[in-house]
């Protein structure tokens, strides 16, 4: 075995002091019968494994907008390329220090020590034995590795998500983003894995068109945000099987927006839907809606919807064949 091969097989450990924190029961004296609790702090030696770059391959390159420090030390914002390495089991990226969203510099072993010790201190009350505290420390350490002198951290698989904002018709907007988790409010129909870039873009453009977010259509078409896949075998997430249809109320709101010809109609439709739900919940709790003020409020919304329907019917240039009154009819 030559010297290079020997180095590749040897696992060099990076060490630092970790302070595990846990609570234990004790008896203050032999006369006591009821155990008390006390917090214990114990310094143990933590070991960060070091590996060679040859042990990893390039899985992905992410091109996404980030805030970072330029050569002059000033904050800048633009497309940043991030490499995702893999050992064929997990994905890793360089660990970096941040101030909020601003990328500062590569993390050092001291930065990692502070981060882990902070979590150990925070989680201490949940551990009632030394073994549980040590297990947590071990799990945290397994998420990091030193690769040719640079600390890398384990990260979940990136995916695309299409997100909408505001009332449509260029109020708010539509765009796609790269995330590493599922948002329980967003439908699985708006999530796509890294290999589904074209399908995701088609979905984003269709939603933008349906909402009337015309300003966002060229932005979506020209966007440089992308997951560049180098190892397709590491793309394993399946939104259609792993996620849900999101929040039903927000889905209803989105349908109202996409079925509205303008911002005013969308806003009134959302308020109508919200009041309908609120009234239904309050009636279950015995709230009386017979007073004059509430009836007047409901009447205003009903009248507004009727006027909007009449205006839409008289508009020969209307491009949407949708009956607003069917969507927002209130029968209170």
C-alpha positions as CSV (number, residue, x, y, z in Angstrom):
1,X,0.0,0.0,0.0
2,X,1.5,3.3,-1.0
3,X,1.4,6.5,1.1
4,X,-1.5,8.1,-0.7
5,X,-3.6,4.9,-0.4
6,X,-2.8,4.7,3.3
7,X,-3.9,8.3,3.9
8,X,-7.2,7.6,2.1
9,X,-8.0,4.7,4.6
10,X,-7.0,6.6,7.7
11,X,-9.8,8.6,9.4
12,X,-8.3,11.6,11.1
13,X,-10.4,12.9,13.9
14,X,-10.9,16.7,14.7
15,X,-11.5,17.2,18.4
16,X,-13.1,19.9,20.5
17,X,-14.7,20.1,24.0
18,X,-18.4,19.6,24.0
19,X,-20.4,20.4,27.1
20,X,-23.3,18.0,27.5
21,X,-26.2,19.1,29.7
22,X,-28.8,16.8,31.3
23,X,-30.9,16.6,34.4
24,X,-30.6,13.9,37.0
25,X,-32.4,12.9,40.2
26,X,-30.6,12.8,43.5
27,X,-31.2,12.6,47.3
28,X,-29.6,15.5,49.2
29,X,-28.9,13.2,52.1
30,X,-29.7,9.8,53.5
31,X,-32.6,11.3,55.4
32,X,-34.4,12.4,52.2
33,X,-36.8,10.1,50.5
34,X,-38.2,12.2,47.7
35,X,-35.7,12.7,44.8
36,X,-34.7,16.2,43.7
37,X,-33.6,17.2,40.3
38,X,-30.4,19.0,39.3
39,X,-28.8,20.0,36.1
40,X,-25.5,18.5,35.3
41,X,-22.9,19.9,32.9
42,X,-20.1,17.5,31.8
43,X,-17.3,18.2,29.4
44,X,-16.6,15.5,26.9
45,X,-14.3,15.3,23.9
46,X,-16.2,15.5,20.6
47,X,-14.6,14.1,17.4
48,X,-15.2,15.4,13.9
49,X,-14.2,12.9,11.2
50,X,-12.0,14.1,8.4
51,X,-12.2,12.6,4.9
52,X,-10.7,13.2,1.5
53,X,-12.4,14.9,-1.4
54,X,-11.9,11.7,-3.4
55,X,-14.3,10.0,-1.1
56,X,-17.1,12.2,-2.5
57,X,-18.5,13.0,-5.9
58,X,-20.4,16.1,-7.2
59,X,-24.1,15.5,-7.0
60,X,-25.7,18.9,-7.6
61,X,-24.9,22.5,-8.3
62,X,-27.5,25.0,-7.1
63,X,-27.8,28.4,-8.8
64,X,-29.8,30.6,-6.5
65,X,-30.0,34.2,-5.2
66,X,-28.0,34.8,-2.0
67,X,-26.8,37.7,0.0
68,X,-23.0,37.6,0.3
69,X,-19.9,39.7,1.0
70,X,-18.2,41.1,-2.1
71,X,-14.4,41.6,-2.5
72,X,-14.7,45.0,-0.9
73,X,-16.5,43.6,2.1
74,X,-19.8,45.2,1.1
75,X,-23.1,43.2,1.1
76,X,-24.2,42.0,-2.4
77,X,-27.1,40.1,-3.7
78,X,-27.1,37.9,-6.7
79,X,-26.9,34.3,-8.1
80,X,-24.5,32.2,-6.1
81,X,-23.4,28.7,-7.1
82,X,-23.4,26.0,-4.4
83,X,-21.9,22.6,-4.8
84,X,-23.6,19.6,-3.2
85,X,-21.3,16.6,-2.6
86,X,-22.4,13.1,-1.9
87,X,-21.0,9.9,-0.5
88,X,-23.8,8.0,-2.3
89,X,-25.9,8.1,1.0
90,X,-26.2,11.8,1.9
91,X,-25.8,15.3,0.5
92,X,-23.3,17.8,1.9
93,X,-22.6,21.5,1.4
94,X,-19.9,23.8,2.9
95,X,-20.8,25.0,6.4
96,X,-20.7,28.8,6.4
97,X,-21.3,31.5,9.0
98,X,-24.2,33.9,8.4
99,X,-25.6,37.1,9.8
100,X,-29.3,36.5,9.1
101,X,-29.4,35.6,5.4
102,X,-26.0,37.2,4.7
103,X,-23.2,34.7,4.0
104,X,-20.0,35.7,5.9
105,X,-17.3,33.1,5.6
106,X,-16.5,29.4,5.9
107,X,-17.1,27.9,9.3
108,X,-14.2,26.9,11.5
109,X,-14.0,24.1,14.1
110,X,-14.6,26.8,16.7
111,X,-17.8,27.9,15.0
112,X,-19.0,24.3,14.9
113,X,-18.1,23.9,18.6
114,X,-20.1,27.0,19.5
115,X,-23.1,25.8,17.4
116,X,-23.2,22.3,18.9
117,X,-22.6,23.5,22.5
118,X,-25.4,26.0,22.1
119,X,-27.8,23.2,21.1
120,X,-26.6,21.0,23.9
121,X,-27.3,23.7,26.4
122,X,-30.8,24.4,24.9
123,X,-31.8,20.7,24.8
124,X,-30.4,19.9,28.3
125,X,-33.8,19.9,30.1
126,X,-35.0,17.2,27.8
127,X,-32.3,14.7,28.7
128,X,-32.6,12.8,32.0
129,X,-29.5,10.6,31.5
130,X,-26.0,11.0,30.3
131,X,-26.6,8.4,27.7
132,X,-29.4,10.4,26.0
133,X,-27.3,13.6,26.0
134,X,-24.4,11.7,24.5
135,X,-26.7,10.1,21.9
136,X,-27.8,13.6,20.8
137,X,-24.2,14.8,20.6
138,X,-23.3,11.8,18.4
139,X,-26.3,12.4,16.1
140,X,-25.3,16.0,15.7
141,X,-21.6,15.1,14.9
142,X,-22.7,12.6,12.3
143,X,-24.1,15.5,10.3
144,X,-20.7,17.1,9.8
145,X,-17.5,16.0,8.1
146,X,-14.1,17.7,7.4
147,X,-13.3,17.4,3.8
148,X,-9.7,18.5,2.9
149,X,-9.7,21.0,5.7
150,X,-13.2,22.4,5.0
151,X,-16.2,21.6,7.2
152,X,-19.3,20.3,5.4
153,X,-22.7,19.8,6.8
154,X,-25.4,17.3,5.8
155,X,-28.4,18.8,4.0
156,X,-31.7,17.5,2.7
157,X,-32.5,17.1,-0.9
158,X,-33.4,20.4,-2.7
159,X,-36.6,20.7,-4.7
160,X,-38.6,23.3,-6.6
161,X,-41.7,25.0,-5.2
162,X,-44.1,27.4,-7.0
163,X,-45.4,30.1,-4.6
164,X,-48.0,32.9,-5.1
165,X,-48.3,36.2,-3.2
166,X,-51.1,38.8,-2.9
167,X,-54.3,39.1,-4.9
168,X,-53.0,38.4,-8.3
169,X,-53.1,40.8,-11.3
170,X,-49.5,41.8,-10.5
171,X,-50.5,42.5,-6.9
172,X,-47.9,40.3,-5.1
173,X,-47.0,37.9,-7.8
174,X,-46.0,34.3,-8.8
175,X,-42.5,32.7,-8.8
176,X,-40.6,29.5,-8.2
177,X,-38.0,28.9,-5.5
178,X,-35.6,26.2,-4.3
179,X,-36.3,24.7,-0.9
180,X,-35.2,21.8,1.2
181,X,-38.5,21.0,2.9
182,X,-42.2,20.8,2.4
183,X,-44.5,23.6,3.6
184,X,-47.7,22.2,5.0
185,X,-49.7,25.2,3.6
186,X,-48.6,24.5,0.0
187,X,-50.1,21.8,-2.2
188,X,-48.0,18.9,-3.5
189,X,-49.1,20.1,-7.0
190,X,-46.7,23.0,-6.6
191,X,-43.6,20.9,-5.6
192,X,-41.2,19.3,-8.1
193,X,-38.0,17.4,-7.7
194,X,-34.7,18.5,-9.3
195,X,-35.3,16.5,-12.4
196,X,-38.7,18.1,-13.1
197,X,-37.5,21.6,-14.0
198,X,-39.4,21.9,-17.2
199,X,-42.7,20.6,-15.6
200,X,-42.2,23.0,-12.8
201,X,-41.7,26.0,-15.1
202,X,-44.8,25.1,-17.1
203,X,-46.8,25.0,-13.8
204,X,-45.4,28.3,-12.7
205,X,-46.2,30.0,-16.0
206,X,-49.8,28.6,-16.0
207,X,-50.4,29.8,-12.5
208,X,-49.0,33.3,-13.3
209,X,-51.2,33.5,-16.4
210,X,-54.3,32.3,-14.5
211,X,-53.7,34.8,-11.7
212,X,-53.1,37.7,-14.1
213,X,-49.5,38.1,-12.9
214,X,-48.3,39.2,-16.3
215,X,-45.2,41.0,-15.0
216,X,-43.9,37.7,-13.6
217,X,-44.2,35.6,-16.8
218,X,-40.9,37.0,-18.4
219,X,-39.2,36.8,-15.0
220,X,-40.1,33.1,-14.7
221,X,-39.0,32.4,-18.3
222,X,-35.7,34.2,-17.9
223,X,-34.8,33.1,-14.4
224,X,-31.4,31.6,-13.8
225,X,-32.4,29.9,-10.6
226,X,-31.9,26.2,-11.2
227,X,-30.7,22.9,-9.7
228,X,-28.0,21.5,-12.0
229,X,-28.1,17.7,-11.6
230,X,-24.8,15.8,-11.9
231,X,-25.8,12.6,-10.2
232,X,-29.5,11.7,-10.9
233,X,-29.3,8.7,-8.5
234,X,-29.3,11.2,-5.6
235,X,-32.7,12.6,-6.7
236,X,-35.1,10.6,-4.5
237,X,-37.8,13.0,-3.3
238,X,-41.3,12.4,-4.7
239,X,-43.7,15.3,-3.7
240,X,-46.8,13.5,-5.1
241,X,-46.2,10.6,-2.6
242,X,-44.5,12.4,0.3
243,X,-46.6,15.6,0.6
244,X,-50.3,16.6,0.9
245,X,-52.7,19.0,-0.9
246,X,-51.8,21.7,1.5
247,X,-54.2,24.0,3.4
248,X,-57.8,23.8,2.2
249,X,-58.6,27.4,3.1
250,X,-55.6,28.8,1.2
251,X,-56.4,26.6,-1.7
252,X,-59.9,28.1,-1.8
253,X,-58.4,31.6,-1.7
254,X,-56.2,30.8,-4.6
255,X,-59.1,29.5,-6.6
256,X,-61.0,32.8,-5.9
257,X,-58.0,34.8,-7.1
258,X,-57.5,32.8,-10.3
259,X,-61.2,33.1,-11.0
260,X,-61.3,36.9,-10.6
261,X,-60.9,39.5,-13.4
262,X,-59.2,42.1,-11.2
263,X,-57.8,42.9,-7.7
264,X,-61.0,44.4,-6.4
265,X,-63.1,41.3,-7.2
266,X,-60.4,39.0,-5.8
267,X,-60.3,41.1,-2.6
268,X,-64.1,41.1,-2.1
269,X,-64.2,37.4,-2.9
270,X,-61.6,36.6,-0.2
271,X,-63.4,38.8,2.3
272,X,-66.7,37.0,1.5
273,X,-65.1,33.6,1.9
274,X,-63.5,34.6,5.2
275,X,-66.7,36.1,6.6
276,X,-68.6,33.0,5.5
277,X,-66.2,30.7,7.4
278,X,-66.1,33.1,10.4
279,X,-69.8,33.2,10.6
280,X,-70.1,29.4,10.4
281,X,-67.6,28.9,13.2
282,X,-69.3,31.6,15.4
283,X,-72.8,30.2,14.8
284,X,-71.5,26.8,16.2
285,X,-70.5,28.7,19.3
286,X,-74.0,30.4,19.6
287,X,-73.0,33.9,18.4
288,X,-76.1,35.9,17.5
289,X,-76.0,37.5,14.0
290,X,-79.4,39.1,14.1
291,X,-78.3,42.6,15.0
292,X,-78.6,45.4,12.5
293,X,-74.9,46.2,12.2
294,X,-74.0,42.6,11.2
295,X,-76.9,42.4,8.7
296,X,-75.8,45.7,7.1
297,X,-72.2,44.4,6.7
298,X,-73.3,41.2,5.1
299,X,-75.7,43.2,2.8
300,X,-72.8,45.4,1.6
301,X,-70.8,42.4,0.5
302,X,-73.8,40.8,-1.2
303,X,-74.5,44.1,-3.1
304,X,-70.9,44.4,-4.1
305,X,-70.8,41.0,-5.6
306,X,-74.1,41.6,-7.5
307,X,-72.7,44.9,-9.0
308,X,-69.5,43.1,-10.0
309,X,-71.5,40.4,-11.7
310,X,-73.5,43.0,-13.7
311,X,-70.3,44.8,-14.7
312,X,-68.7,41.6,-15.9
313,X,-71.8,40.6,-17.9
314,X,-71.8,43.9,-19.6
315,X,-68.1,43.8,-20.5
316,X,-67.9,42.4,-24.0
317,X,-64.1,42.1,-23.7
318,X,-64.2,39.8,-20.7
319,X,-61.7,37.0,-21.3
320,X,-62.7,34.7,-18.4
321,X,-65.9,32.6,-18.8
322,X,-66.4,32.4,-15.0
323,X,-69.6,33.3,-13.1
324,X,-68.5,35.1,-10.0
325,X,-71.9,34.8,-8.4
326,X,-71.6,31.0,-8.4
327,X,-68.2,31.3,-6.6
328,X,-69.1,33.9,-4.0
329,X,-72.9,33.6,-3.5
330,X,-73.8,34.3,0.1
331,X,-77.0,32.8,1.5
332,X,-77.0,34.3,5.0
